[in-house]
Amino acid sequence: MTQAPFIWGKNYGLFVELEKTKLTFDTIQKETQFADFEWISKPSKINFVAEWSVGNYLFVVNFHAEKKLSFAEKDNYELVYTSADFVMEHECRIYRKLKY
């Protein structure tokens, strides 16, 4: 049982990017009422990429600190945010579904 607040260690860059992603996610959640959240790929001991969708948005996060994982382009989505300009080792991306 933890008695004190969690303290981030050497992965502060990941913390910053997760916070940015969470703030965007919370905004989208308010718009969609969180009714259509869907895990696409959950992270695990062997899978370091998490993907989930809410409304017209797709979130992709790399949890591997030492490897740059490749992200395939998403059909029918446009990239609206990437953390690659700030921190490469924990890239986070947010896509928005294209309207036709």
C-alpha positions as CSV (number, residue, x, y, z in Angstrom):
1,M,0.0,0.0,0.0
2,T,1.4,3.4,-1.0
3,Q,1.4,6.0,1.8
4,A,2.8,8.9,-0.2
5,P,2.2,10.5,-3.6
6,F,3.8,8.7,-6.6
7,I,7.1,10.3,-7.7
8,W,8.2,10.0,-11.3
9,G,11.8,9.0,-11.7
10,K,13.9,9.3,-14.9
11,N,10.9,9.1,-17.2
12,Y,9.7,12.7,-16.7
13,G,9.3,13.1,-20.5
14,L,6.8,10.3,-20.5
15,F,4.9,11.9,-17.6
16,V,4.6,15.2,-19.5
17,E,3.3,13.5,-22.7
18,L,0.9,11.4,-20.8
19,E,-0.5,14.5,-19.1
20,K,-0.9,16.3,-22.4
21,T,-2.7,13.2,-23.8
22,K,-4.9,12.9,-20.7
23,L,-6.0,16.6,-20.9
24,T,-6.9,16.1,-24.6
25,F,-8.6,12.8,-23.7
26,D,-10.6,14.5,-20.9
27,T,-11.8,17.2,-23.3
28,I,-12.9,14.6,-25.8
29,Q,-14.5,12.5,-23.1
30,K,-16.7,15.5,-22.1
31,E,-17.8,15.9,-25.7
32,T,-18.6,12.2,-26.1
33,Q,-19.8,11.4,-22.5
34,F,-17.3,8.5,-22.6
35,A,-20.0,6.4,-24.2
36,D,-17.9,4.9,-26.9
37,F,-14.5,4.2,-25.3
38,E,-12.9,1.2,-26.9
39,W,-9.5,-0.4,-26.3
40,I,-7.9,-1.4,-29.5
41,S,-4.6,-2.6,-28.1
42,K,-3.8,-2.7,-24.4
43,P,-0.2,-2.5,-23.2
44,S,1.4,-5.6,-21.6
45,K,4.8,-7.0,-20.8
46,I,5.4,-7.8,-24.4
47,N,3.2,-5.1,-26.1
48,F,4.5,-1.6,-25.5
49,V,1.9,0.2,-27.6
50,A,-1.5,1.2,-26.3
51,E,-4.3,2.2,-28.6
52,W,-7.8,3.3,-27.7
53,S,-10.6,5.3,-29.3
54,V,-13.2,7.7,-28.1
55,G,-15.6,9.3,-30.5
56,N,-13.8,10.4,-33.7
57,Y,-10.4,10.2,-32.0
58,L,-7.7,7.6,-31.8
59,F,-4.9,7.6,-29.2
60,V,-1.6,5.8,-29.6
61,V,1.1,5.7,-26.9
62,N,4.6,4.1,-26.9
63,F,5.6,2.9,-23.4
64,H,9.0,1.6,-24.4
65,A,11.8,3.9,-23.2
66,E,14.6,2.6,-25.3
67,K,13.1,1.7,-28.7
68,K,11.3,3.9,-31.2
69,L,8.4,1.8,-32.3
70,S,7.0,2.3,-35.7
71,F,3.4,3.5,-36.0
72,A,1.5,2.6,-39.1
73,E,-0.4,5.4,-40.7
74,K,-4.1,5.1,-39.8
75,D,-6.5,4.9,-42.8
76,N,-9.3,7.5,-42.6
77,Y,-7.6,9.5,-39.8
78,E,-5.5,12.7,-39.7
79,L,-2.7,13.2,-37.2
80,V,-3.7,16.1,-34.9
81,Y,-0.9,15.6,-32.2
82,T,2.4,13.9,-31.9
83,S,5.0,14.2,-29.1
84,A,7.9,13.3,-31.5
85,D,9.0,16.9,-31.7
86,F,9.5,16.9,-27.9
87,V,10.5,13.4,-26.9
88,M,11.2,10.5,-29.3
89,E,11.5,7.7,-26.8
90,H,7.9,7.8,-25.6
91,E,5.9,9.0,-28.6
92,C,2.3,9.8,-28.2
93,R,-0.1,10.4,-31.1
94,I,-3.7,11.5,-31.4
95,Y,-5.6,11.1,-34.6
96,R,-9.0,12.5,-35.7
97,K,-11.3,10.5,-38.0
98,L,-11.6,12.2,-41.4
99,K,-15.1,13.4,-42.4
100,Y,-16.1,12.6,-45.9
